[in-house]
Amino acid sequence: MSDALRQPCFDEGHVVAERYEILEAVGQGTTGTVYRARDLWCDTDQEIVALKDDDERAYRMLVDLNYNLTNQVDAIRYLDKLLGIYARKKKFSKIVQLLEELVKLYPNDTGLRSRLAQMYRQMKRKSDAIDQLDVLGELQLEAGMQEDARKTIQQIIKLGPDNVSDYKRLLSQLGG
């Protein structure tokens, strides 16, 4: 399938994200199609880009940009799209590499730790998965997210760590 067929195509008058009304297609770039659109909130014209579905570089830049802007929600949204691209292309080592890098940069991000633990479990890296889940549980407890912490501890117990009795005791203390 050609790149032109994979990327979003908007007709004149289409409203994107309940904010931008497409006025016209301006051109084709390396990352997608450029449109002139009317920002309905600010009543100004803007150029927006409809990204190609598989543009790894563009999505990685959006992840970094949103983390730098402390917009964790959008960073994770773009990260999930990027991880999906890697998964479709069976680039599983790239998924782990990216998640490990991001966890080092943002060690308190529970969404990153959760995704990395999931990858470790899928790759049969039990010890690494337990380590990530352990830190995740601590972060959840520190944030007052007791129910999430209980679920995380239950995941650890299912993995059967050497000190499973310690985790069972902690789970009991948390009412689980």
For each residue, the residues with C-beta under 8 A, 3 or more apart:
1: 5 6
2: 5 6
3: 6 7 52
4: 7 28
5: 1 2
6: 1 2 3 52 53 54
7: 3 4 32 33 50 51 52 53
8: 32 33 50 51
9: 33 50
10: 14 16 22 25 33 35 50
11: 14 22
12: 22 23 24
13: 21 22
14: 10 11 21 22
15: 18 19 20 21 22 40
16: 10 19 20 21 22 37 48
17: 20
18: 15 40
19: 15 16 39 40 41
20: 15 16 17 37 38 39 40 46 48
21: 13 14 15 16 37 38 40
22: 10 11 12 13 14 15 16 25 35 36 37
23: 12 35 36 37 38 45
24: 12 35 36
25: 10 22 33 34 35
26: 34 35 36 47
27: 33 34
28: 4 32 33 34
29: 32 33 34 49
30:
31: 49 51 52 55 57 58
32: 7 8 28 29 49 50 51 52 55 58
33: 7 8 9 10 25 27 28 29 49 50
34: 25 26 27 28 29 47 48 49
35: 10 22 23 24 25 26 47 48 49 50
36: 22 23 24 26 45 46 47
37: 16 20 21 22 23 45 46 47 48
38: 20 21 23 43 44 45 46
39: 19 20 42 43 44 45 46
40: 15 18 19 20 21 43
41: 19
42: 39
43: 38 39 40
44: 38 39
45: 23 36 37 38 39
46: 20 36 37 38 39
47: 26 34 35 36 37
48: 16 20 34 35 37
49: 29 31 32 33 34 35
50: 7 8 9 10 32 33 35
51: 7 8 31 32 55 58 59
52: 3 6 7 31 32 55 58
53: 6 7 85
54: 6 85 88 89
55: 31 32 51 52 58 59
56: 59 60 82 85 86
57: 31 60 61
58: 31 32 51 52 55 61 62
59: 51 55 56 62 63 78 79 81 82 85
60: 56 57 63 64 82 98
61: 57 58 64 65
62: 58 59 65 66 74 75 78
63: 59 60 66 67 75 78 79 82 102
64: 60 61 67 68
65: 61 62 68 69
66: 62 63 69 71 72 74 75 78
67: 63 64 70 71 72 75 102 105 106
68: 64 65
69: 65 66
70: 67
71: 66 67 74 75
72: 66 67 75 76 109 111
73: 76 77
74: 62 66 71 77 78
75: 62 63 66 67 71 72 78 79
76: 72 73 79 80 111 112
77: 73 74 80 81
78: 59 62 63 66 74 75 81 82
79: 59 63 75 76 82 83 98 102 112 115
80: 76 77 83 84
81: 59 77 78 84 85
82: 56 59 60 63 78 79 85 86 98
83: 79 80 86 87 95 98 99 115
84: 80 81 87 88
85: 53 54 56 59 81 82 88 89
86: 56 82 83 89 91 92 94 95 98
87: 83 84 90 91 92 95
88: 54 84 85
89: 54 85 86
90: 87
91: 86 87 94 95
92: 86 87 95 96 119 123
93: 96 97
94: 86 91 97 98
95: 83 86 87 91 92 98 99 119
96: 92 93 99 100 116 119 120 123
97: 93 94 100 101
98: 60 79 82 83 86 94 95 101 102
99: 83 95 96 102 103 112 115 116 119
100: 96 97 103 104 116
101: 97 98 104 105
102: 63 67 79 98 99 105 106 109 112
103: 99 100 106 107 109 112 113 116 132
104: 100 101 107
105: 67 101 102
106: 67 102 103 109 112
107: 103 104 135
108: 139
109: 72 102 103 106 112 113
110: 113 114 136 139 140 143 148
111: 72 76 114 115
112: 76 79 99 102 103 106 109 115 116
113: 103 109 110 116 117 132 133 135 136 139
114: 110 111 117 118 132 136
115: 79 83 99 111 112 118 119
116: 96 99 100 103 112 113 119 120 132
117: 113 114 120 121 129 132 133 136 155
118: 114 115 121 122 129
119: 92 95 96 99 115 116 122 123
120: 96 116 117 123 125 126 128 129 132
121: 117 118 124 125 126 129 159
122: 118 119
123: 92 96 119 120
124: 121
125: 120 121 128 129
126: 120 121 129 130 159 160
127: 130 131
128: 120 125 131 132
129: 117 118 120 121 125 126 132 133 159
130: 126 127 133 134 156 159 161
131: 127 128 134 135
132: 103 113 114 116 117 120 128 129 135 136
133: 113 117 129 130 136 137 152 155 156 159
134: 130 131 137 138 156
135: 107 113 131 132 138 139
136: 110 113 114 117 132 133 139 140 152
137: 133 134 140 141 149 152 153 156
138: 134 135 141 142
139: 108 110 113 135 136 142 143
140: 110 136 137 143 145 146 148 149 152
141: 137 138 144 145 146 149
142: 138 139
143: 110 139 140
144: 141
145: 140 141 148 149
146: 140 141 149 150 174 175
147: 150 151
148: 110 140 145 151 152
149: 137 140 141 145 146 152 153 174
150: 146 147 153 154 171 174 175 176
151: 147 148 154 155
152: 133 136 137 140 148 149 155 156
153: 137 149 150 156 157 167 170 171 174 176
154: 150 151 157 158 171 176
155: 117 133 151 152 158 159
156: 130 133 134 137 152 153 159 161 167
157: 153 154 160 161 164 167 168 171
158: 154 155
159: 121 126 129 130 133 155 156
160: 126 157 164
161: 130 156 157 164 167
162:
163: 166 167
164: 157 160 161 167 168
165: 168 169
166: 163 169 170
167: 153 156 157 161 163 164 170 171
168: 157 164 165 171 172
169: 165 166 172 173
170: 153 166 167 173 174
171: 150 153 154 157 167 168 174 176
172: 168 169 175 176
173: 169 170
174: 146 149 150 153 170 171
175: 146 150 172
176: 150 153 154 171 172
